[in-house]
Amino acid sequence: MIRPLEVKDKERWMELWQGYLTFYESALTAEQTELTWRRLHDPEFNLHGLVAVVDGKVIGFTHYLFRPSSWAVNDYCYLEDLFVDPTLRGAGAGRTLIDAVIVAARAKESGRVYWMTKESNTRARVLYDSYAPASEFVQYRLPQTY
């Protein structure tokens, strides 16, 4: 079952969030994590969260947002984060979470749904490749400049 992220999910979300950060060899401050959590529950902030639930337990999450595009009338939907408990992967939770984001994007008439992953994330890329081929674009990132 997929449902919106709820305040009661915080402890489990924190566990999964930390697993997600560890997977991507990243670290965020406790303050940033708390800010992300608050943003996910702020109806005025453009960040949305969904969770996959099996037998009453949250096993995965996704975060997504909408952004305007100079190339389209309607917003694009960016699936920013997707993570499923590593011990429970392969049962369809990741696909179901992506599908739920696609439903949300269609409801908003988004011109596109897109996401990124590391090139080396081969297991996830098998799933992602089942939706569309990888983009030919290369991403560039400037370090924080302020």
Contacts in CASP RR format, 6 or more apart in sequence:
PFRMAT RR
TARGET T0000
AUTHOR 0000-0000-0000
METHOD contacts of the structure
MODEL  1
MIRPLEVKDKERWMELWQGYLTFYESALTAEQTELTWRRLHDPEFNLHGL
VAVVDGKVIGFTHYLFRPSSWAVNDYCYLEDLFVDPTLRGAGAGRTLIDA
VIVAARAKESGRVYWMTKESNTRARVLYDSYAPASEFVQYRLPQTY
1 52 0 8 1.000
1 53 0 8 1.000
1 54 0 8 1.000
2 50 0 8 1.000
2 51 0 8 1.000
2 52 0 8 1.000
2 53 0 8 1.000
2 96 0 8 1.000
2 97 0 8 1.000
2 99 0 8 1.000
2 100 0 8 1.000
3 50 0 8 1.000
3 51 0 8 1.000
3 53 0 8 1.000
4 48 0 8 1.000
4 49 0 8 1.000
4 50 0 8 1.000
4 51 0 8 1.000
5 13 0 8 1.000
5 40 0 8 1.000
5 41 0 8 1.000
5 49 0 8 1.000
5 50 0 8 1.000
5 51 0 8 1.000
5 61 0 8 1.000
6 51 0 8 1.000
7 41 0 8 1.000
9 51 0 8 1.000
9 58 0 8 1.000
10 37 0 8 1.000
12 57 0 8 1.000
12 58 0 8 1.000
13 37 0 8 1.000
13 51 0 8 1.000
13 58 0 8 1.000
13 61 0 8 1.000
14 33 0 8 1.000
14 37 0 8 1.000
16 58 0 8 1.000
16 60 0 8 1.000
16 61 0 8 1.000
16 83 0 8 1.000
16 85 0 8 1.000
17 33 0 8 1.000
17 36 0 8 1.000
17 61 0 8 1.000
17 83 0 8 1.000
19 83 0 8 1.000
20 81 0 8 1.000
20 83 0 8 1.000
21 27 0 8 1.000
21 28 0 8 1.000
23 83 0 8 1.000
24 118 0 8 1.000
28 36 0 8 1.000
36 47 0 8 1.000
39 45 0 8 1.000
39 47 0 8 1.000
40 47 0 8 1.000
40 48 0 8 1.000
40 49 0 8 1.000
40 63 0 8 1.000
46 65 0 8 1.000
46 66 0 8 1.000
46 67 0 8 1.000
47 63 0 8 1.000
47 64 0 8 1.000
47 65 0 8 1.000
47 80 0 8 1.000
48 63 0 8 1.000
48 64 0 8 1.000
48 65 0 8 1.000
48 104 0 8 1.000
49 61 0 8 1.000
49 62 0 8 1.000
49 63 0 8 1.000
49 64 0 8 1.000
50 61 0 8 1.000
50 62 0 8 1.000
50 64 0 8 1.000
50 97 0 8 1.000
50 100 0 8 1.000
50 101 0 8 1.000
50 104 0 8 1.000
51 58 0 8 1.000
51 60 0 8 1.000
51 61 0 8 1.000
52 58 0 8 1.000
52 59 0 8 1.000
52 60 0 8 1.000
52 61 0 8 1.000
52 84 0 8 1.000
52 93 0 8 1.000
52 94 0 8 1.000
52 96 0 8 1.000
52 97 0 8 1.000
53 59 0 8 1.000
54 88 0 8 1.000
54 91 0 8 1.000
54 93 0 8 1.000
59 84 0 8 1.000
59 85 0 8 1.000
59 88 0 8 1.000
59 93 0 8 1.000
60 83 0 8 1.000
60 84 0 8 1.000
60 85 0 8 1.000
60 93 0 8 1.000
60 94 0 8 1.000
60 97 0 8 1.000
61 81 0 8 1.000
61 82 0 8 1.000
61 83 0 8 1.000
61 97 0 8 1.000
62 79 0 8 1.000
62 81 0 8 1.000
62 82 0 8 1.000
62 83 0 8 1.000
62 94 0 8 1.000
62 97 0 8 1.000
62 98 0 8 1.000
62 100 0 8 1.000
62 101 0 8 1.000
63 79 0 8 1.000
63 80 0 8 1.000
63 81 0 8 1.000
64 77 0 8 1.000
64 78 0 8 1.000
64 79 0 8 1.000
64 80 0 8 1.000
64 101 0 8 1.000
64 104 0 8 1.000
64 105 0 8 1.000
65 77 0 8 1.000
65 78 0 8 1.000
65 80 0 8 1.000
66 75 0 8 1.000
66 76 0 8 1.000
66 77 0 8 1.000
66 78 0 8 1.000
66 105 0 8 1.000
66 108 0 8 1.000
66 110 0 8 1.000
67 75 0 8 1.000
67 76 0 8 1.000
67 78 0 8 1.000
68 75 0 8 1.000
68 76 0 8 1.000
69 75 0 8 1.000
69 76 0 8 1.000
69 111 0 8 1.000
69 112 0 8 1.000
72 111 0 8 1.000
72 112 0 8 1.000
73 111 0 8 1.000
74 108 0 8 1.000
74 109 0 8 1.000
74 110 0 8 1.000
74 111 0 8 1.000
75 108 0 8 1.000
75 110 0 8 1.000
75 111 0 8 1.000
76 110 0 8 1.000
76 111 0 8 1.000
76 112 0 8 1.000
76 113 0 8 1.000
76 114 0 8 1.000
77 101 0 8 1.000
77 104 0 8 1.000
77 105 0 8 1.000
77 108 0 8 1.000
77 110 0 8 1.000
77 111 0 8 1.000
77 112 0 8 1.000
77 113 0 8 1.000
77 114 0 8 1.000
78 113 0 8 1.000
78 114 0 8 1.000
78 115 0 8 1.000
79 98 0 8 1.000
79 101 0 8 1.000
79 113 0 8 1.000
79 114 0 8 1.000
79 115 0 8 1.000
80 115 0 8 1.000
82 94 0 8 1.000
82 97 0 8 1.000
82 98 0 8 1.000
82 115 0 8 1.000
82 124 0 8 1.000
84 90 0 8 1.000
84 93 0 8 1.000
84 94 0 8 1.000
84 97 0 8 1.000
89 123 0 8 1.000
94 127 0 8 1.000
95 127 0 8 1.000
95 130 0 8 1.000
98 127 0 8 1.000
98 131 0 8 1.000
101 113 0 8 1.000
102 113 0 8 1.000
105 111 0 8 1.000
105 112 0 8 1.000
105 113 0 8 1.000
114 135 0 8 1.000
115 128 0 8 1.000
116 139 0 8 1.000
117 124 0 8 1.000
117 125 0 8 1.000
117 128 0 8 1.000
125 134 0 8 1.000
128 134 0 8 1.000
END
